[in-house]
């Protein structure tokens, strides 16, 4: 008899793989967004300082 959700079951492995890939994708998106936000803030600050020095 085959046991459902056994590690040898290919569908079970597929479910784990999909979950892992989606979680990794979410993590990558989160990291990318946070980095982009930080870079944007840095650029805004530097341009603000430049404008202030220029005035």
PDB file of N, CA, C and O in Angstrom:
ATOM      1  N   UNK A   1       0.851  -1.203   0.000  1.00  0.00           N
ATOM      2  CA  UNK A   1       0.000   0.000   0.000  1.00  0.00           C
ATOM      3  C   UNK A   1       0.879   1.243   0.000  1.00  0.00           C
ATOM      4  O   UNK A   1       1.882   1.309   0.711  1.00  0.00           O
ATOM      5  N   UNK A   2       0.493   2.217  -0.800  1.00  0.00           N
ATOM      6  CA  UNK A   2       1.275   3.453  -0.874  1.00  0.00           C
ATOM      7  C   UNK A   2       0.730   4.456   0.134  1.00  0.00           C
ATOM      8  O   UNK A   2      -0.479   4.667   0.232  1.00  0.00           O
ATOM      9  N   UNK A   3       1.630   5.060   0.870  1.00  0.00           N
ATOM     10  CA  UNK A   3       1.223   6.046   1.875  1.00  0.00           C
ATOM     11  C   UNK A   3       1.271   7.430   1.244  1.00  0.00           C
ATOM     12  O   UNK A   3       2.277   7.809   0.643  1.00  0.00           O
ATOM     13  N   UNK A   4       0.196   8.175   1.379  1.00  0.00           N
ATOM     14  CA  UNK A   4       0.175   9.537   0.843  1.00  0.00           C
ATOM     15  C   UNK A   4       1.134  10.420   1.636  1.00  0.00           C
ATOM     16  O   UNK A   4       1.348  10.212   2.830  1.00  0.00           O
ATOM     17  N   UNK A   5       1.702  11.403   0.955  1.00  0.00           N
ATOM     18  CA  UNK A   5       2.608  12.365   1.590  1.00  0.00           C
ATOM     19  C   UNK A   5       3.871  11.697   2.106  1.00  0.00           C
ATOM     20  O   UNK A   5       4.518  12.211   3.018  1.00  0.00           O
ATOM     21  N   UNK A   6       4.224  10.561   1.533  1.00  0.00           N
ATOM     22  CA  UNK A   6       5.502   9.970   1.903  1.00  0.00           C
ATOM     23  C   UNK A   6       6.595  10.664   1.097  1.00  0.00           C
ATOM     24  O   UNK A   6       6.352  11.059  -0.044  1.00  0.00           O
ATOM     25  N   UNK A   7       7.777  10.822   1.654  1.00  0.00           N
ATOM     26  CA  UNK A   7       8.855  11.551   0.956  1.00  0.00           C
ATOM     27  C   UNK A   7       9.183  10.966  -0.415  1.00  0.00           C
ATOM     28  O   UNK A   7       9.681  11.677  -1.288  1.00  0.00           O
ATOM     29  N   UNK A   8       8.905   9.658  -0.616  1.00  0.00           N
ATOM     30  CA  UNK A   8       9.215   9.045  -1.908  1.00  0.00           C
ATOM     31  C   UNK A   8       8.179   9.397  -2.962  1.00  0.00           C
ATOM     32  O   UNK A   8       8.409   9.197  -4.155  1.00  0.00           O
ATOM     33  N   UNK A   9       7.035   9.921  -2.526  1.00  0.00           N
ATOM     34  CA  UNK A   9       5.973  10.263  -3.471  1.00  0.00           C
ATOM     35  C   UNK A   9       6.393  11.482  -4.289  1.00  0.00           C
ATOM     36  O   UNK A   9       6.701  12.525  -3.713  1.00  0.00           O
ATOM     37  N   UNK A  10       6.413  11.376  -5.614  1.00  0.00           N
ATOM     38  CA  UNK A  10       6.864  12.506  -6.449  1.00  0.00           C
ATOM     39  C   UNK A  10       6.015  13.752  -6.274  1.00  0.00           C
ATOM     40  O   UNK A  10       6.528  14.870  -6.319  1.00  0.00           O
ATOM     41  N   UNK A  11       4.697  13.561  -6.070  1.00  0.00           N
ATOM     42  CA  UNK A  11       3.838  14.743  -5.911  1.00  0.00           C
ATOM     43  C   UNK A  11       4.199  15.483  -4.631  1.00  0.00           C
ATOM     44  O   UNK A  11       4.173  16.713  -4.589  1.00  0.00           O
ATOM     45  N   UNK A  12       4.540  14.725  -3.578  1.00  0.00           N
ATOM     46  CA  UNK A  12       4.945  15.338  -2.316  1.00  0.00           C
ATOM     47  C   UNK A  12       6.201  16.177  -2.524  1.00  0.00           C
ATOM     48  O   UNK A  12       6.293  17.307  -2.046  1.00  0.00           O
ATOM     49  N   UNK A  13       7.172  15.605  -3.247  1.00  0.00           N
ATOM     50  CA  UNK A  13       8.406  16.347  -3.525  1.00  0.00           C
ATOM     51  C   UNK A  13       8.102  17.593  -4.343  1.00  0.00           C
ATOM     52  O   UNK A  13       8.687  18.652  -4.116  1.00  0.00           O
ATOM     53  N   UNK A  14       7.188  17.463  -5.290  1.00  0.00           N
ATOM     54  CA  UNK A  14       6.814  18.618  -6.107  1.00  0.00           C
ATOM     55  C   UNK A  14       6.220  19.719  -5.241  1.00  0.00           C
ATOM     56  O   UNK A  14       6.534  20.896  -5.418  1.00  0.00           O
ATOM     57  N   UNK A  15       5.357  19.329  -4.299  1.00  0.00           N
ATOM     58  CA  UNK A  15       4.744  20.324  -3.411  1.00  0.00           C
ATOM     59  C   UNK A  15       5.824  21.047  -2.628  1.00  0.00           C
ATOM     60  O   UNK A  15       5.810  22.274  -2.528  1.00  0.00           O
ATOM     61  N   UNK A  16       6.770  20.282  -2.066  1.00  0.00           N
ATOM     62  CA  UNK A  16       7.859  20.904  -1.292  1.00  0.00           C
ATOM     63  C   UNK A  16       8.672  21.830  -2.190  1.00  0.00           C
ATOM     64  O   UNK A  16       9.005  22.948  -1.797  1.00  0.00           O
ATOM     65  N   UNK A  17       8.990  21.364  -3.394  1.00  0.00           N
ATOM     66  CA  UNK A  17       9.790  22.176  -4.315  1.00  0.00           C
ATOM     67  C   UNK A  17       9.065  23.471  -4.656  1.00  0.00           C
ATOM     68  O   UNK A  17       9.670  24.543  -4.677  1.00  0.00           O
ATOM     69  N   UNK A  18       7.765  23.365  -4.925  1.00  0.00           N
ATOM     70  CA  UNK A  18       7.016  24.583  -5.267  1.00  0.00           C
ATOM     71  C   UNK A  18       6.998  25.533  -4.091  1.00  0.00           C
ATOM     72  O   UNK A  18       7.201  26.736  -4.260  1.00  0.00           O
ATOM     73  N   UNK A  19       6.757  25.008  -2.899  1.00  0.00           N
ATOM     74  CA  UNK A  19       6.736  25.871  -1.715  1.00  0.00           C
ATOM     75  C   UNK A  19       8.072  26.563  -1.544  1.00  0.00           C
ATOM     76  O   UNK A  19       8.135  27.770  -1.314  1.00  0.00           O
ATOM     77  N   UNK A  20       9.147  25.784  -1.658  1.00  0.00           N
ATOM     78  CA  UNK A  20      10.485  26.357  -1.489  1.00  0.00           C
ATOM     79  C   UNK A  20      10.738  27.447  -2.520  1.00  0.00           C
ATOM     80  O   UNK A  20      11.211  28.532  -2.183  1.00  0.00           O
ATOM     81  N   UNK A  21      10.422  27.155  -3.773  1.00  0.00           N
ATOM     82  CA  UNK A  21      10.700  28.139  -4.831  1.00  0.00           C
ATOM     83  C   UNK A  21       9.876  29.400  -4.622  1.00  0.00           C
ATOM     84  O   UNK A  21      10.374  30.506  -4.836  1.00  0.00           O
ATOM     85  N   UNK A  22       8.612  29.248  -4.202  1.00  0.00           N
ATOM     86  CA  UNK A  22       7.796  30.449  -3.985  1.00  0.00           C
ATOM     87  C   UNK A  22       8.340  31.240  -2.809  1.00  0.00           C
ATOM     88  O   UNK A  22       8.405  32.469  -2.864  1.00  0.00           O
ATOM     89  N   UNK A  23       8.735  30.543  -1.735  1.00  0.00           N
ATOM     90  CA  UNK A  23       9.284  31.250  -0.574  1.00  0.00           C
ATOM     91  C   UNK A  23      10.569  31.967  -0.951  1.00  0.00           C
ATOM     92  O   UNK A  23      10.782  33.117  -0.567  1.00  0.00           O
ATOM     93  N   UNK A  24      11.429  31.285  -1.707  1.00  0.00           N
ATOM     94  CA  UNK A  24      12.685  31.917  -2.142  1.00  0.00           C
ATOM     95  C   UNK A  24      12.385  33.118  -3.027  1.00  0.00           C
ATOM     96  O   UNK A  24      13.034  34.158  -2.919  1.00  0.00           O
ATOM     97  N   UNK A  25      11.397  32.966  -3.901  1.00  0.00           N
ATOM     98  CA  UNK A  25      11.010  34.085  -4.758  1.00  0.00           C
ATOM     99  C   UNK A  25      10.541  35.273  -3.946  1.00  0.00           C
ATOM    100  O   UNK A  25      10.919  36.413  -4.217  1.00  0.00           O
ATOM    101  N   UNK A  26       9.702  34.995  -2.932  1.00  0.00           N
ATOM    102  CA  UNK A  26       9.227  36.079  -2.074  1.00  0.00           C
ATOM    103  C   UNK A  26      10.396  36.747  -1.363  1.00  0.00           C
ATOM    104  O   UNK A  26      10.455  37.974  -1.277  1.00  0.00           O
ATOM    105  N   UNK A  27      11.328  35.941  -0.853  1.00  0.00           N
ATOM    106  CA  UNK A  27      12.492  36.493  -0.158  1.00  0.00           C
ATOM    107  C   UNK A  27      13.299  37.376  -1.096  1.00  0.00           C
ATOM    108  O   UNK A  27      13.715  38.473  -0.721  1.00  0.00           O
ATOM    109  N   UNK A  28      13.521  36.897  -2.322  1.00  0.00           N
ATOM    110  CA  UNK A  28      14.292  37.684  -3.289  1.00  0.00           C
ATOM    111  C   UNK A  28      13.591  38.999  -3.589  1.00  0.00           C
ATOM    112  O   UNK A  28      14.232  40.047  -3.672  1.00  0.00           O
ATOM    113  N   UNK A  29      12.264  38.942  -3.753  1.00  0.00           N
ATOM    114  CA  UNK A  29      11.513  40.176  -4.028  1.00  0.00           C
ATOM    115  C   UNK A  29      11.633  41.128  -2.848  1.00  0.00           C
ATOM    116  O   UNK A  29      11.843  42.327  -3.030  1.00  0.00           O
ATOM    117  N   UNK A  30      11.498  40.589  -1.623  1.00  0.00           N
ATOM    118  CA  UNK A  30      11.613  41.437  -0.433  1.00  0.00           C
ATOM    119  C   UNK A  30      12.987  42.093  -0.382  1.00  0.00           C
ATOM    120  O   UNK A  30      13.098  43.301  -0.177  1.00  0.00           O
ATOM    121  N   UNK A  31      14.038  41.285  -0.572  1.00  0.00           N
ATOM    122  CA  UNK A  31      15.402  41.823  -0.543  1.00  0.00           C
ATOM    123  C   UNK A  31      15.565  42.897  -1.611  1.00  0.00           C
ATOM    124  O   UNK A  31      16.099  43.972  -1.340  1.00  0.00           O
ATOM    125  N   UNK A  32      15.107  42.606  -2.817  1.00  0.00           N
ATOM    126  CA  UNK A  32      15.244  43.557  -3.924  1.00  0.00           C
ATOM    127  C   UNK A  32      14.529  44.860  -3.596  1.00  0.00           C
ATOM    128  O   UNK A  32      15.062  45.944  -3.831  1.00  0.00           O
ATOM    129  N   UNK A  33      13.307  44.750  -3.045  1.00  0.00           N
ATOM    130  CA  UNK A  33      12.544  45.957  -2.720  1.00  0.00           C
ATOM    131  C   UNK A  33      13.249  46.766  -1.641  1.00  0.00           C
ATOM    132  O   UNK A  33      13.346  47.989  -1.747  1.00  0.00           O
ATOM    133  N   UNK A  34      13.744  46.092  -0.600  1.00  0.00           N
ATOM    134  CA  UNK A  34      14.402  46.834   0.475  1.00  0.00           C
ATOM    135  C   UNK A  34      15.665  47.506  -0.040  1.00  0.00           C
ATOM    136  O   UNK A  34      15.938  48.657   0.300  1.00  0.00           O
ATOM    137  N   UNK A  35      16.438  46.797  -0.857  1.00  0.00           N
ATOM    138  CA  UNK A  35      17.656  47.389  -1.430  1.00  0.00           C
ATOM    139  C   UNK A  35      17.297  48.579  -2.308  1.00  0.00           C
ATOM    140  O   UNK A  35      17.941  49.626  -2.243  1.00  0.00           O
ATOM    141  N   UNK A  36      16.259  48.411  -3.132  1.00  0.00           N
ATOM    142  CA  UNK A  36      15.845  49.498  -4.015  1.00  0.00           C
ATOM    143  C   UNK A  36      15.409  50.707  -3.200  1.00  0.00           C
ATOM    144  O   UNK A  36      15.745  51.842  -3.536  1.00  0.00           O
ATOM    145  N   UNK A  37      14.655  50.463  -2.122  1.00  0.00           N
ATOM    146  CA  UNK A  37      14.209  51.569  -1.273  1.00  0.00           C
ATOM    147  C   UNK A  37      15.406  52.276  -0.654  1.00  0.00           C
ATOM    148  O   UNK A  37      15.464  53.505  -0.636  1.00  0.00           O
ATOM    149  N   UNK A  38      16.373  51.494  -0.140  1.00  0.00           N
ATOM    150  CA  UNK A  38      17.549  52.104   0.480  1.00  0.00           C
ATOM    151  C   UNK A  38      18.320  52.927  -0.539  1.00  0.00           C
ATOM    152  O   UNK A  38      18.709  54.060  -0.258  1.00  0.00           O
ATOM    153  N   UNK A  39      18.543  52.363  -1.723  1.00  0.00           N
ATOM    154  CA  UNK A  39      19.265  53.092  -2.768  1.00  0.00           C
ATOM    155  C   UNK A  39      18.518  54.376  -3.119  1.00  0.00           C
ATOM    156  O   UNK A  39      19.130  55.431  -3.281  1.00  0.00           O
ATOM    157  N   UNK A  40      17.197  54.283  -3.237  1.00  0.00           N
ATOM    158  CA  UNK A  40      16.395  55.457  -3.583  1.00  0.00           C
ATOM    159  C   UNK A  40      16.566  56.537  -2.519  1.00  0.00           C
ATOM    160  O   UNK A  40      16.731  57.712  -2.845  1.00  0.00           O
ATOM    161  N   UNK A  41      16.525  56.137  -1.241  1.00  0.00           N
ATOM    162  CA  UNK A  41      16.697  57.110  -0.160  1.00  0.00           C
ATOM    163  C   UNK A  41      18.088  57.726  -0.227  1.00  0.00           C
ATOM    164  O   UNK A  41      18.242  58.938  -0.078  1.00  0.00           O
ATOM    165  N   UNK A  42      19.113  56.880  -0.454  1.00  0.00           N
ATOM    166  CA  UNK A  42      20.482  57.398  -0.539  1.00  0.00           C
ATOM    167  C   UNK A  42      20.588  58.408  -1.677  1.00  0.00           C
ATOM    168  O   UNK A  42      21.172  59.478  -1.508  1.00  0.00           O
ATOM    169  N   UNK A  43      20.030  58.073  -2.824  1.00  0.00           N
ATOM    170  CA  UNK A  43      20.091  58.979  -3.976  1.00  0.00           C
ATOM    171  C   UNK A  43      19.358  60.271  -3.661  1.00  0.00           C
ATOM    172  O   UNK A  43      19.842  61.358  -3.975  1.00  0.00           O
ATOM    173  N   UNK A  44      18.177  60.153  -3.035  1.00  0.00           N
ATOM    174  CA  UNK A  44      17.425  61.352  -2.679  1.00  0.00           C
ATOM    175  C   UNK A  44      18.239  62.229  -1.737  1.00  0.00           C
ATOM    176  O   UNK A  44      18.309  63.444  -1.923  1.00  0.00           O
ATOM    177  N   UNK A  45      18.856  61.618  -0.724  1.00  0.00           N
ATOM    178  CA  UNK A  45      19.642  62.384   0.242  1.00  0.00           C
ATOM    179  C   UNK A  45      20.817  63.067  -0.439  1.00  0.00           C
ATOM    180  O   UNK A  45      21.068  64.250  -0.204  1.00  0.00           O
ATOM    181  N   UNK A  46      21.545  62.331  -1.285  1.00  0.00           N
ATOM    182  CA  UNK A  46      22.716  62.927  -1.932  1.00  0.00           C
ATOM    183  C   UNK A  46      22.300  64.072  -2.848  1.00  0.00           C
ATOM    184  O   UNK A  46      22.952  65.116  -2.871  1.00  0.00           O
ATOM    185  N   UNK A  47      21.226  63.887  -3.598  1.00  0.00           N
ATOM    186  CA  UNK A  47      20.781  64.960  -4.491  1.00  0.00           C
ATOM    187  C   UNK A  47      20.295  66.149  -3.666  1.00  0.00           C
ATOM    188  O   UNK A  47      20.499  67.301  -4.048  1.00  0.00           O
ATOM    189  N   UNK A  48      19.656  65.866  -2.538  1.00  0.00           N
ATOM    190  CA  UNK A  48      19.191  66.951  -1.667  1.00  0.00           C
ATOM    191  C   UNK A  48      20.380  67.741  -1.136  1.00  0.00           C
ATOM    192  O   UNK A  48      20.364  68.972  -1.123  1.00  0.00           O
ATOM    193  N   UNK A  49      21.423  67.015  -0.695  1.00  0.00           N
ATOM    194  CA  UNK A  49      22.622  67.695  -0.192  1.00  0.00           C
ATOM    195  C   UNK A  49      23.263  68.515  -1.303  1.00  0.00           C
ATOM    196  O   UNK A  49      23.676  69.653  -1.079  1.00  0.00           O
ATOM    197  N   UNK A  50      23.347  67.944  -2.494  1.00  0.00           N
ATOM    198  CA  UNK A  50      23.943  68.672  -3.623  1.00  0.00           C
ATOM    199  C   UNK A  50      23.157  69.952  -3.890  1.00  0.00           C
ATOM    200  O   UNK A  50      23.740  71.023  -4.061  1.00  0.00           O
ATOM    201  N   UNK A  51      21.838  69.835  -3.925  1.00  0.00           N
ATOM    202  CA  UNK A  51      21.011  71.011  -4.184  1.00  0.00           C
ATOM    203  C   UNK A  51      21.193  72.052  -3.089  1.00  0.00           C
ATOM    204  O   UNK A  51      21.236  73.250  -3.368  1.00  0.00           O
ATOM    205  N   UNK A  52      21.300  71.599  -1.846  1.00  0.00           N
ATOM    206  CA  UNK A  52      21.443  72.535  -0.738  1.00  0.00           C
ATOM    207  C   UNK A  52      22.800  73.232  -0.812  1.00  0.00           C
ATOM    208  O   UNK A  52      22.907  74.435  -0.572  1.00  0.00           O
ATOM    209  N   UNK A  53      23.834  72.459  -1.149  1.00  0.00           N
ATOM    210  CA  UNK A  53      25.155  73.069  -1.267  1.00  0.00           C
ATOM    211  C   UNK A  53      25.201  74.038  -2.436  1.00  0.00           C
ATOM    212  O   UNK A  53      25.886  75.059  -2.391  1.00  0.00           O
ATOM    213  N   UNK A  54      24.461  73.700  -3.482  1.00  0.00           N
ATOM    214  CA  UNK A  54      24.490  74.526  -4.680  1.00  0.00           C
ATOM    215  C   UNK A  54      23.795  75.855  -4.426  1.00  0.00           C
ATOM    216  O   UNK A  54      24.189  76.876  -4.990  1.00  0.00           O
ATOM    217  N   UNK A  55      22.750  75.854  -3.571  1.00  0.00           N
ATOM    218  CA  UNK A  55      22.011  77.102  -3.332  1.00  0.00           C
ATOM    219  C   UNK A  55      22.775  78.077  -2.475  1.00  0.00           C
ATOM    220  O   UNK A  55      22.281  79.167  -2.190  1.00  0.00           O
TER     221      UNK A  55
END
